[in-house]
Amino acid sequence: MTGQLNRVDVTVLPLGWTTIDTGSFPSEVSGSWSPALSPDGRHAAYVSDRSGRPQVWVQPVGSDLKFLVDTGDAPVAEVQWSTGGGWLACLTAPGGAPRHEVWLVRPDGSELHQVAGFGSDTADNMRWLPGRSLLALTENLTTALTVDPVTGDRTVVASGELVSLLDVSSDGTQALLRFGPRGDRWVVLRDLSTGDDTFVTRGEQAVFAGDTICARSESDELPQLIRLVKGELELLAWSDRDEVETFAVTADGRTAAVLWNVHGGESRVDLIDLDAGTSQPLTPQPGRVISGLSWCFDGSTLAFTAEAPGQPHGVWVSSAEGVRPVSAFPAAPDAVVPTLETFTAHDGLTLTGWLFRPAGDGPHPVVLWFHGGPEAQERPGHGVLFQALVARGIAVFAPNVRGSSGFGRSFVNADNLALRYDAIEDVRSCVRFLQSSFDVTRVGIMGRSYGGYLTLAALTTFPDMFAVGIDVCGMSNFATFYEHTEPWIAAAAVSKYGDPLEDRELLADLSPITRIDRLRTPLMIVHGENDSNVPVIEAEQVVNALAARGVPHRYLLFPNEGHELLHRSSRADYLRETVDWLTTHLQPQTA
């Protein structure tokens, strides 16, 4: 923990403080995710927290047998199976995200060794190159390289500020590279012999597909799937309403799985025959939100993750045998399904949000929940906290204010720099909508990461609007955020928040700490001690200011956690404490 805390009520919650399988509150189960298939599609590797923390498991498709692959004590964020079948690449988060290491291990658990993310470096964007025993990855958003899993040889493909390696051609002569900060990224095709770059598209995703290039293009208002064939551009998937969220192409370049973000946040998957140009939907689709598309090397099987309200992340496959679960929880029959609400902001912009309503006519208290990012999106997936609150008679409204993804390029950039004042005003628009459309009593507010910032900004801008608040790892001071966050995070954030030097006055005025003397709402602050994305100093400043002024508050500090609570015991503790704090301040007082 950095700095000193004075006169602070801080609760440090050690790992395992709660028995996760007992008590009045359920554990925050994430389930299984990050599916990766063996080359023939007969086995699946995936990440699951069934043991209490995210670890790698291998399971035959169609069998209930499952085997733990020991990769050490660090939580695992992602796994990928090599196209030759001999290796699993594991992205681990020692001490919690965002810093990552890459470890390689045989599927039987042997020959575990680290290949990237040494020391203070971080590694991301792993990709096994099809047909080759080479792993592509990027370190610190400055060094794009390939790694030989046997020899350990590391070959630098490209270097520079905010660069990321997407793919290398089968003959090794060309590479697809991504450049740029958040919200303003582009893809180039680099000739590795000359160093010459050819612009491909605006966006973040591109791969070699046979002798063509497939890319998710963000050059228009809504992302599309394009293909470049001998320099000629073809549109493969597009819509005037929905976004192409991501895609996966088989190694032979003949079939593409396209994941659509349907307007509002639900998912749809289409399978496109790239030779015939025909498309068919994936049916049945076992969840309202899909992620993690991944083909096996021979193209026979597609793996993905599915979730829904009351249905944690589960791993599924689609093949000639149909859509089948590999590791999936059944949906809870009594889970509350949210409704998509549409309303208008102060300046006429259309906003949406997912409303979880308790049973009965009300009136009910309501909690506003704001997601992180801000380029993320609130979607109708699994959320134990929302279900726990609704079960206790507290409604939850999870809006997508300006800056959220899923609604086009203009919307996601509508909060950049000084436009962030409008995003803060969107919070008041959410409250006004709820008060005018539903029978609500007290209103609370909470959010995580950027949502935590927005919570603090709203509490200091509208000090009389909320009965309670919770800030989960939110930024309170842009100056200290830029000073203490990881260098690659700071460099990529300038396009969204502003330059820490050139925009110093703007950032100071947008920082909640500047107006912290206006905050008088009871506030719980939650943070991971090892968070290097939004460092713990962001929480300490708020806690010290509230303690000095006698504002009711609670501070929960999680050791051995970073920007996310990766251990199930931590999430169970967080769930219990959060529900208790909100019910105490939102439920009507009875004699």
C-alpha positions as CSV (number, residue, x, y, z in Angstrom):
1,M,0.0,0.0,0.0
2,T,1.3,3.4,-0.9
3,G,1.2,6.5,1.4
4,Q,-0.1,6.8,4.9
5,L,-3.7,6.6,6.1
6,N,-4.7,8.9,8.9
7,R,-7.9,8.6,11.0
8,V,-9.3,6.1,8.5
9,D,-11.7,3.2,9.1
10,V,-10.0,0.7,6.8
11,T,-11.1,-2.9,6.6
12,V,-8.4,-5.2,5.0
13,L,-10.1,-8.4,3.8
14,P,-7.5,-11.2,3.6
15,L,-8.0,-14.0,1.0
16,G,-10.2,-16.7,2.3
17,W,-11.8,-14.5,5.0
18,T,-15.1,-16.0,4.0
19,T,-15.9,-19.6,3.3
20,I,-17.2,-19.2,-0.2
21,D,-19.6,-22.1,-0.2
22,T,-21.5,-21.1,2.9
23,G,-23.2,-18.1,4.4
24,S,-26.2,-16.0,3.4
25,F,-24.6,-14.6,0.3
26,P,-23.6,-16.6,-2.7
27,S,-20.1,-16.5,-4.0
28,E,-19.4,-14.3,-7.1
29,V,-18.9,-17.2,-9.5
30,S,-17.4,-16.3,-12.8
31,G,-17.6,-19.8,-14.2
32,S,-15.5,-20.8,-17.2
33,W,-14.2,-18.7,-20.0
34,S,-11.3,-18.2,-22.6
35,P,-11.9,-21.5,-24.5
36,A,-9.1,-22.9,-26.6
37,L,-9.4,-26.1,-28.7
38,S,-6.9,-28.8,-29.5
39,P,-6.0,-28.8,-33.3
40,D,-8.7,-31.5,-34.0
41,G,-11.3,-29.9,-31.7
42,R,-11.6,-33.0,-29.5
43,H,-10.3,-31.3,-26.3
44,A,-10.8,-27.9,-24.8
45,A,-8.6,-25.9,-22.6
46,Y,-10.2,-23.0,-20.7
47,V,-10.0,-20.9,-17.6
48,S,-12.3,-21.6,-14.6
49,D,-12.4,-20.3,-11.0
50,R,-14.1,-23.5,-9.8
51,S,-11.1,-24.1,-7.5
52,G,-11.4,-20.6,-6.0
53,R,-9.1,-18.7,-8.4
54,P,-8.8,-18.7,-12.2
55,Q,-6.8,-21.7,-13.3
56,V,-6.4,-23.7,-16.6
57,W,-8.4,-26.8,-17.1
58,V,-8.4,-29.3,-20.0
59,Q,-11.4,-31.4,-20.8
60,P,-12.4,-33.8,-23.6
61,V,-15.3,-32.4,-25.5
62,G,-18.4,-34.4,-24.7
63,S,-17.0,-35.7,-21.4
64,D,-17.4,-34.6,-17.8
65,L,-13.8,-35.5,-17.0
66,K,-11.7,-32.4,-16.4
67,F,-8.0,-32.0,-15.5
68,L,-6.3,-29.1,-13.8
69,V,-3.1,-27.8,-15.4
70,D,-0.9,-26.4,-12.7
71,T,0.6,-23.0,-13.8
72,G,1.6,-21.7,-10.4
73,D,-0.1,-19.5,-7.9
74,A,-0.9,-16.5,-10.1
75,P,-4.5,-16.2,-11.4
76,V,-4.8,-17.0,-15.1
77,A,-6.6,-14.6,-17.4
78,E,-6.4,-16.4,-20.8
79,V,-5.3,-19.6,-22.4
80,Q,-4.5,-20.5,-26.0
81,W,-3.7,-23.9,-27.6
82,S,-0.9,-24.0,-30.1
83,T,-1.9,-25.0,-33.7
84,G,0.5,-28.0,-33.5
85,G,-1.2,-29.1,-30.3
86,G,2.0,-29.3,-28.1
87,W,1.7,-26.2,-26.0
88,L,-0.7,-24.1,-24.0
89,A,0.1,-20.4,-23.7
90,C,-1.2,-19.0,-20.4
91,L,-1.6,-15.3,-19.7
92,T,-1.2,-14.9,-15.9
93,A,-1.8,-11.9,-13.6
94,P,0.6,-12.1,-10.7
95,G,-0.7,-9.9,-7.9
96,G,-3.8,-9.1,-10.0
97,A,-4.3,-7.3,-13.3
98,P,-3.2,-5.3,-15.2
99,R,0.4,-6.5,-15.5
100,H,0.6,-9.9,-17.2
101,E,3.1,-12.6,-17.8
102,V,3.1,-15.3,-20.4
103,W,3.9,-18.9,-19.4
104,L,4.0,-22.0,-21.7
105,V,3.1,-25.5,-20.5
106,R,2.4,-28.8,-22.1
107,P,-1.2,-29.9,-22.0
108,D,-0.2,-32.6,-19.5
109,G,1.2,-30.0,-17.2
110,S,4.9,-30.5,-17.9
111,E,7.7,-28.1,-19.0
112,L,6.1,-25.0,-17.5
113,H,8.3,-21.9,-18.2
114,Q,7.9,-18.2,-18.6
115,V,8.5,-16.5,-22.0
116,A,7.3,-12.9,-21.6
117,G,6.4,-10.3,-19.1
118,F,9.6,-10.5,-17.1
119,G,10.2,-8.1,-14.2
120,S,8.0,-5.0,-14.5
121,D,7.1,-5.7,-18.1
122,T,3.7,-6.7,-19.2
123,A,2.7,-9.0,-22.1
124,D,-0.6,-9.1,-24.0
125,N,-2.2,-10.0,-27.3
126,M,-1.1,-13.6,-27.5
127,R,-1.7,-15.4,-30.7
128,W,-0.3,-18.8,-31.9
129,L,0.7,-18.4,-35.6
130,P,-1.3,-21.0,-37.6
131,G,0.8,-23.9,-38.8
132,R,3.9,-22.7,-37.0
133,S,5.3,-23.3,-33.5
134,L,5.6,-19.6,-32.9
135,L,3.7,-17.4,-30.4
136,A,3.1,-13.8,-31.3
137,L,2.7,-11.3,-28.5
138,T,3.4,-7.7,-27.4
139,E,5.2,-6.3,-24.4
140,N,4.4,-2.9,-22.9
141,L,2.7,-1.7,-26.1
142,T,6.2,-1.0,-27.4
143,T,7.7,-4.3,-28.5
144,A,6.0,-6.7,-30.9
145,L,7.7,-10.1,-31.0
146,T,7.5,-13.8,-31.6
147,V,8.6,-16.6,-29.3
148,D,9.8,-20.1,-30.1
149,P,8.4,-22.3,-27.3
150,V,11.2,-24.8,-27.5
151,T,14.3,-22.7,-27.8
152,G,12.9,-19.6,-26.1
153,D,14.2,-17.4,-28.9
154,R,12.5,-14.0,-29.0
155,T,12.4,-12.2,-32.3
156,V,11.4,-8.6,-32.4
157,V,9.1,-7.9,-35.3
158,A,8.4,-4.2,-34.6
159,S,8.9,-1.6,-32.0
160,G,7.6,1.8,-31.3
161,E,5.1,3.6,-29.1
162,L,1.6,2.1,-28.8
163,V,2.4,-0.8,-31.2
164,S,0.8,-4.3,-31.0
165,L,1.5,-7.3,-33.1
166,L,-1.7,-8.9,-34.6
167,D,-0.4,-11.5,-37.0
168,V,2.5,-12.6,-39.2
169,S,2.1,-14.0,-42.7
170,S,2.7,-17.7,-43.3
171,D,5.9,-17.0,-45.2
172,G,7.2,-14.6,-42.5
173,T,7.6,-11.7,-44.9
174,Q,4.7,-9.5,-43.6
175,A,3.1,-8.5,-40.4
176,L,-0.1,-6.9,-39.3
177,L,0.5,-4.2,-36.7
178,R,-1.8,-2.0,-34.7
179,F,-0.9,1.5,-33.7
180,G,-2.5,4.3,-31.7
181,P,-4.1,5.3,-28.4
182,R,-7.6,4.3,-27.2
183,G,-10.4,5.3,-29.5
184,D,-8.0,6.2,-32.4
185,R,-6.2,3.0,-33.5
186,W,-5.3,1.8,-37.0
187,V,-3.9,-1.3,-38.6
188,V,-1.0,-1.4,-41.1
189,L,0.6,-4.2,-43.2
190,R,4.3,-4.0,-42.8
191,D,6.8,-5.5,-45.3
192,L,9.4,-7.0,-42.9
193,S,12.2,-6.8,-45.4
194,T,11.8,-3.1,-46.2
195,G,9.9,-1.8,-43.2
196,D,7.4,-0.1,-45.5
197,D,3.8,0.2,-44.1
198,T,0.5,0.0,-46.0
199,F,-2.6,1.3,-44.3
200,V,-5.2,-1.4,-43.9
201,T,-8.0,0.2,-41.9
202,R,-8.9,2.1,-38.7
203,G,-9.5,-0.4,-36.0
204,E,-7.9,-2.9,-33.7
205,Q,-8.3,-6.4,-35.2
206,A,-6.9,-8.0,-38.3
207,V,-5.5,-11.4,-39.3
208,F,-4.1,-13.2,-42.4
209,A,-6.7,-15.5,-43.8
210,G,-5.2,-17.7,-46.4
211,D,-3.8,-15.3,-49.1
212,T,-6.2,-12.5,-47.9
213,I,-6.5,-10.2,-44.9
214,C,-9.7,-10.0,-42.8
215,A,-10.1,-7.0,-40.4
216,R,-12.7,-5.4,-38.2
217,S,-12.9,-2.0,-39.7
218,E,-13.8,1.1,-37.7
219,S,-13.5,3.5,-40.6
220,D,-17.2,4.0,-40.8
221,E,-19.7,4.9,-38.0
222,L,-20.4,1.2,-37.1
223,P,-17.6,-1.5,-37.2
224,Q,-17.7,-3.9,-40.2
225,L,-15.9,-7.0,-41.2
226,I,-13.8,-6.4,-44.4
227,R,-11.5,-8.5,-46.5
228,L,-8.6,-7.4,-48.6
229,V,-8.0,-9.6,-51.7
230,K,-5.0,-8.5,-53.8
231,G,-5.5,-4.9,-52.6
232,E,-9.2,-4.9,-53.3
233,L,-11.6,-4.3,-50.4
234,E,-14.7,-6.5,-49.9
235,L,-17.4,-6.0,-47.3
236,L,-18.2,-9.3,-45.6
237,A,-20.5,-8.3,-42.7
238,W,-22.1,-4.9,-42.1
239,S,-25.2,-3.3,-40.6
240,D,-26.8,0.1,-40.3
241,R,-27.7,-0.6,-36.7
242,D,-25.5,-3.3,-35.1
243,E,-21.8,-3.5,-34.6
244,V,-19.4,-6.3,-35.6
245,E,-17.8,-6.8,-32.2
246,T,-15.1,-9.3,-33.2
247,F,-14.5,-12.3,-35.5
248,A,-12.5,-15.5,-35.8
249,V,-11.4,-17.0,-39.1
250,T,-10.4,-20.7,-39.7
251,A,-6.7,-21.3,-40.4
252,D,-7.5,-22.1,-44.1
253,G,-9.3,-18.8,-44.5
254,R,-12.6,-20.4,-45.6
255,T,-15.0,-19.7,-42.7
256,A,-15.5,-16.7,-40.5
257,A,-17.4,-16.6,-37.2
258,V,-18.8,-13.1,-36.7
259,L,-19.9,-11.9,-33.3
260,W,-22.4,-9.1,-33.5
261,N,-23.2,-6.6,-30.8
262,V,-26.9,-6.1,-31.4
263,H,-28.0,-2.6,-30.6
264,G,-28.5,-2.4,-26.8
265,G,-25.9,-5.1,-25.9
266,E,-27.2,-8.6,-26.8
267,S,-25.1,-10.9,-29.0
268,R,-25.6,-12.8,-32.2
269,V,-23.1,-15.1,-34.0
270,D,-23.1,-15.7,-37.8
271,L,-21.1,-18.2,-39.6
272,I,-19.9,-17.0,-43.1
273,D,-18.7,-19.3,-45.9
274,L,-16.0,-17.0,-47.3
275,D,-15.9,-19.0,-50.6
276,A,-19.6,-19.0,-51.3
277,G,-20.4,-15.7,-49.6
278,T,-23.3,-17.2,-47.7
279,S,-24.1,-16.7,-44.0
280,Q,-26.1,-18.6,-41.4
281,P,-26.7,-17.9,-37.7
282,L,-25.4,-20.0,-34.9
283,T,-28.3,-21.9,-33.5
284,P,-29.2,-22.5,-30.8
285,Q,-27.4,-19.7,-29.0
286,P,-27.0,-20.7,-25.4
287,G,-26.8,-17.3,-23.8
288,R,-27.7,-13.6,-24.4
289,V,-24.1,-12.5,-24.4
290,I,-21.3,-14.3,-26.3
291,S,-17.6,-13.8,-26.2
292,G,-14.3,-15.6,-26.8
293,L,-14.7,-17.0,-30.3
294,S,-12.0,-19.5,-31.1
295,W,-11.7,-22.1,-33.9
296,C,-9.7,-25.3,-33.7
297,F,-6.9,-25.6,-36.2
298,D,-8.6,-27.9,-38.6
299,G,-11.8,-25.7,-38.6
300,S,-14.2,-28.4,-37.5
301,T,-15.2,-26.9,-34.2
302,L,-15.9,-23.4,-32.9
303,A,-15.6,-22.6,-29.2
304,F,-17.1,-19.7,-27.4
305,T,-18.2,-18.4,-24.0
306,A,-21.9,-17.7,-23.2
307,E,-23.6,-16.1,-20.3
308,A,-27.0,-14.6,-19.3
309,P,-28.7,-13.2,-16.2
310,G,-28.4,-16.0,-13.6
311,Q,-26.1,-18.0,-16.0
312,P,-22.4,-17.6,-15.3
313,H,-19.8,-17.7,-18.1
314,G,-19.8,-21.2,-19.6
315,V,-17.7,-22.8,-22.4
316,W,-19.5,-24.2,-25.4
317,V,-18.6,-25.7,-28.8
318,S,-20.4,-25.8,-32.1
319,S,-19.5,-28.5,-34.6
320,A,-21.2,-31.0,-36.9
321,E,-22.7,-32.6,-33.8
322,G,-24.5,-29.3,-32.9
323,V,-24.0,-26.8,-30.1
324,R,-22.8,-28.5,-26.9
325,P,-21.7,-27.4,-23.4
326,V,-18.2,-28.2,-22.3
327,S,-18.1,-26.5,-18.9
328,A,-21.3,-24.5,-18.2
329,F,-23.7,-23.7,-15.4
330,P,-27.5,-24.0,-16.0
331,A,-29.4,-20.7,-15.8
332,A,-31.0,-20.0,-12.5
333,P,-34.8,-20.4,-13.1
334,D,-35.7,-17.4,-10.8
335,A,-33.1,-14.9,-12.2
336,V,-34.5,-11.5,-12.9
337,V,-34.2,-10.6,-16.6
338,P,-33.6,-6.9,-17.3
339,T,-35.5,-4.7,-19.7
340,L,-33.8,-2.4,-22.1
341,E,-34.9,1.2,-21.4
342,T,-34.4,4.1,-23.7
343,F,-34.4,7.8,-22.7
344,T,-33.0,11.2,-23.7
345,A,-30.0,13.0,-22.2
346,H,-29.9,16.8,-21.4
347,D,-28.7,17.6,-24.9
348,G,-31.1,15.3,-26.8
349,L,-28.7,12.4,-27.2
350,T,-30.4,9.0,-26.9
351,L,-29.2,6.8,-24.0
352,T,-30.1,3.3,-23.0
353,G,-29.8,1.2,-19.9
354,W,-30.7,-2.2,-18.5
355,L,-33.2,-2.1,-15.6
356,F,-33.5,-5.0,-13.1
357,R,-36.8,-4.6,-11.2
358,P,-37.8,-6.3,-8.0
359,A,-41.1,-8.1,-7.7
360,G,-44.1,-6.0,-6.8
361,D,-45.4,-2.6,-7.7
362,G,-43.0,-0.6,-5.5
363,P,-42.0,1.9,-4.6
364,H,-38.4,0.6,-4.6
365,P,-35.0,2.2,-4.0
366,V,-32.7,2.0,-7.0
367,V,-28.9,1.8,-7.5
368,L,-27.3,3.2,-10.6
369,W,-24.3,1.0,-11.7
370,F,-21.7,2.4,-14.1
371,H,-19.4,0.1,-16.0
372,G,-15.7,0.7,-16.5
373,G,-13.8,1.6,-19.7
374,P,-15.5,4.0,-20.5
375,E,-15.3,2.1,-23.8
376,A,-16.9,-0.9,-22.3
377,Q,-20.6,-1.6,-22.4
378,E,-23.3,-2.8,-19.9
379,R,-24.9,-5.9,-21.3
380,P,-27.5,-8.4,-20.1
381,G,-25.0,-11.0,-18.9
382,H,-24.3,-12.6,-15.5
383,G,-24.3,-10.4,-12.4
384,V,-24.6,-11.9,-8.9
385,L,-24.6,-8.4,-7.3
386,F,-27.6,-7.3,-9.4
387,Q,-29.6,-10.4,-8.6
388,A,-28.7,-10.2,-4.9
389,L,-29.9,-6.6,-4.7
390,V,-33.2,-7.2,-6.6
391,A,-33.9,-10.1,-4.3
392,R,-33.7,-7.6,-1.4
393,G,-36.1,-5.2,-3.0
394,I,-33.6,-2.8,-4.5
395,A,-33.8,-2.1,-8.3
396,V,-30.6,-1.8,-10.3
397,F,-30.3,0.5,-13.4
398,A,-27.1,-0.1,-15.4
399,P,-27.0,2.6,-18.2
400,N,-24.7,3.0,-21.1
401,V,-23.9,6.7,-21.0
402,R,-21.9,8.4,-23.7
403,G,-18.4,7.0,-24.1
404,S,-19.7,3.4,-24.0
405,S,-19.0,1.0,-26.8
406,G,-21.7,-0.8,-28.9
407,F,-23.4,2.3,-30.3
408,G,-21.1,3.6,-33.0
409,R,-17.9,5.6,-33.2
410,S,-19.5,9.0,-32.5
411,F,-21.1,7.7,-29.3
412,V,-17.9,6.1,-28.0
413,N,-16.0,9.3,-28.5
414,A,-18.7,11.6,-27.2
415,D,-17.0,11.9,-23.8
416,N,-13.4,12.6,-24.9
417,L,-11.6,15.5,-23.2
418,A,-13.9,18.4,-22.3
419,L,-16.9,16.4,-23.5
420,R,-16.6,14.5,-20.2
421,Y,-18.8,17.2,-18.6
422,D,-21.6,15.9,-20.7
423,A,-21.0,12.3,-19.5
424,I,-21.2,13.5,-15.9
425,E,-24.5,15.3,-16.8
426,D,-25.7,12.0,-18.2
427,V,-25.8,10.7,-14.6
428,R,-28.4,13.3,-13.7
429,S,-30.3,12.4,-16.9
430,C,-30.4,8.8,-15.6
431,V,-31.8,9.8,-12.3
432,R,-34.4,12.1,-13.9
433,F,-35.5,9.3,-16.2
434,L,-36.0,6.9,-13.3
435,Q,-37.8,9.4,-11.1
436,S,-40.2,10.3,-14.0
437,S,-40.9,6.8,-15.3
438,F,-40.9,4.5,-12.2
439,D,-42.0,4.6,-8.6
440,V,-38.6,4.9,-6.9
441,T,-37.6,6.1,-3.5
442,R,-34.0,6.6,-2.5
443,V,-31.3,6.5,-5.2
444,G,-27.8,5.1,-4.8
445,I,-24.8,5.2,-7.2
446,M,-21.8,2.9,-7.7
447,G,-19.4,1.9,-10.4
448,R,-16.1,0.2,-11.1
449,S,-12.9,1.7,-12.6
450,Y,-14.1,4.5,-14.9
451,G,-17.5,3.8,-13.4
452,G,-15.9,4.5,-10.0
453,Y,-14.6,7.8,-11.4
454,L,-18.1,8.7,-12.7
455,T,-19.5,7.8,-9.3
456,L,-17.1,10.2,-7.5
457,A,-17.7,12.9,-10.2
458,A,-21.5,12.7,-9.7
459,L,-21.3,12.7,-5.9
460,T,-19.2,15.9,-6.0
461,T,-21.3,17.5,-8.8
462,F,-24.7,16.6,-7.5
463,P,-24.1,16.3,-3.8
464,D,-27.8,16.1,-2.8
465,M,-28.9,13.6,-5.4
466,F,-27.9,10.3,-3.9
467,A,-28.5,8.5,-0.6
468,V,-25.4,6.3,-0.8
469,G,-22.4,5.6,-3.1
470,I,-19.7,3.0,-3.7
471,D,-16.5,3.7,-5.6
472,V,-14.7,0.6,-6.8
473,C,-11.1,1.3,-7.9
474,G,-12.1,4.6,-9.5
475,M,-9.9,7.5,-10.4
476,S,-10.2,10.5,-8.1
477,N,-7.3,12.7,-9.4
478,F,-6.1,12.7,-13.0
479,A,-2.8,14.2,-12.1
480,T,-1.9,11.3,-9.6
481,F,-3.5,8.8,-11.9
482,Y,-1.1,9.7,-14.7
483,E,1.8,9.9,-12.3
484,H,1.3,6.4,-10.8
485,T,-0.4,4.3,-13.4
486,E,1.6,2.0,-15.8
487,P,3.4,4.0,-18.6
488,W,1.6,2.1,-21.4
489,I,-1.8,2.8,-19.8
490,A,-1.0,6.5,-19.4
491,A,0.2,6.8,-23.0
492,A,-3.0,5.1,-24.4
493,A,-5.3,7.2,-22.2
494,V,-4.3,10.6,-23.5
495,S,-6.8,10.5,-26.4
496,K,-9.7,9.8,-23.9
497,Y,-8.9,11.9,-20.9
498,G,-6.4,14.5,-22.1
499,D,-2.7,15.2,-21.9
500,P,-1.4,15.5,-18.3
501,L,0.6,18.6,-19.2
502,E,-1.2,20.3,-22.0
503,D,-4.7,19.7,-20.5
504,R,-3.6,20.1,-16.9
505,E,-6.3,22.7,-16.0
506,L,-9.1,20.6,-17.7
507,L,-8.0,17.5,-15.9
508,A,-7.9,19.2,-12.6
509,D,-11.4,20.6,-13.0
510,L,-12.7,17.1,-14.0
511,S,-11.0,15.4,-11.0
512,P,-13.4,14.7,-8.2
513,I,-10.7,15.4,-5.6
514,T,-11.0,19.1,-6.6
515,R,-14.5,19.2,-5.3
516,I,-14.2,16.6,-2.6
517,D,-15.4,19.1,0.0
518,R,-18.9,18.9,-1.6
519,L,-19.2,15.1,-1.1
520,R,-21.4,14.4,1.9
521,T,-23.0,11.1,0.8
522,P,-22.1,8.0,2.8
523,L,-19.5,6.3,0.6
524,M,-17.8,2.9,0.5
525,I,-14.4,2.8,-1.2
526,V,-13.2,-0.6,-2.6
527,H,-9.7,-1.1,-4.0
528,G,-7.2,-3.8,-4.7
529,E,-3.8,-3.2,-3.0
530,N,-1.8,-4.2,-6.0
531,D,-3.8,-2.2,-8.6
532,S,-1.3,-0.6,-11.0
533,N,-3.9,0.5,-13.5
534,V,-5.8,2.8,-11.1
535,P,-3.3,2.8,-8.2
536,V,-4.4,2.7,-4.6
537,I,-3.4,6.3,-4.1
538,E,-6.7,7.2,-5.9
539,A,-8.6,5.6,-3.1
540,E,-6.4,6.9,-0.3
541,Q,-7.0,10.5,-1.3
542,V,-10.7,10.1,-1.0
543,V,-10.6,8.2,2.2
544,N,-8.3,10.7,3.9
545,A,-10.5,13.6,2.8
546,L,-13.7,12.0,4.0
547,A,-12.1,11.0,7.3
548,A,-10.8,14.6,7.9
549,R,-14.3,16.0,7.4
550,G,-16.2,13.3,9.2
551,V,-18.2,12.1,6.2
552,P,-19.6,8.5,6.8
553,H,-17.5,6.1,4.8
554,R,-16.1,2.6,4.7
555,Y,-12.8,1.5,3.1
556,L,-12.3,-2.1,1.9
557,L,-8.8,-2.9,0.8
558,F,-8.1,-6.3,-0.8
559,P,-4.4,-7.5,-0.6
560,N,-3.2,-9.8,-3.3
561,E,-5.7,-8.3,-5.7
562,G,-5.2,-5.8,-8.5
563,H,-7.6,-3.9,-10.8
564,E,-10.0,-6.9,-10.7
565,L,-11.0,-9.2,-7.8
566,L,-9.8,-12.4,-9.3
567,H,-10.3,-14.7,-6.3
568,R,-13.8,-16.1,-5.6
569,S,-13.3,-15.5,-1.8
570,S,-12.6,-11.8,-2.5
571,R,-15.7,-11.5,-4.7
572,A,-17.8,-13.2,-2.1
573,D,-16.6,-10.7,0.6
574,Y,-17.1,-7.8,-1.8
575,L,-20.6,-9.0,-2.5
576,R,-21.6,-9.3,1.1
577,E,-20.1,-6.0,2.1
578,T,-21.7,-4.2,-0.9
579,V,-25.2,-5.6,-0.3
580,D,-25.0,-4.7,3.4
581,W,-23.8,-1.1,2.7
582,L,-26.5,-0.5,0.1
583,T,-29.4,-2.0,2.0
584,T,-28.4,-0.1,5.2
585,H,-28.7,3.2,3.4
586,L,-31.4,2.5,0.8
587,Q,-34.0,0.4,2.5
588,P,-36.8,2.3,4.4
589,Q,-36.1,2.5,8.1
590,T,-38.7,0.7,10.2
591,A,-39.4,1.0,13.9
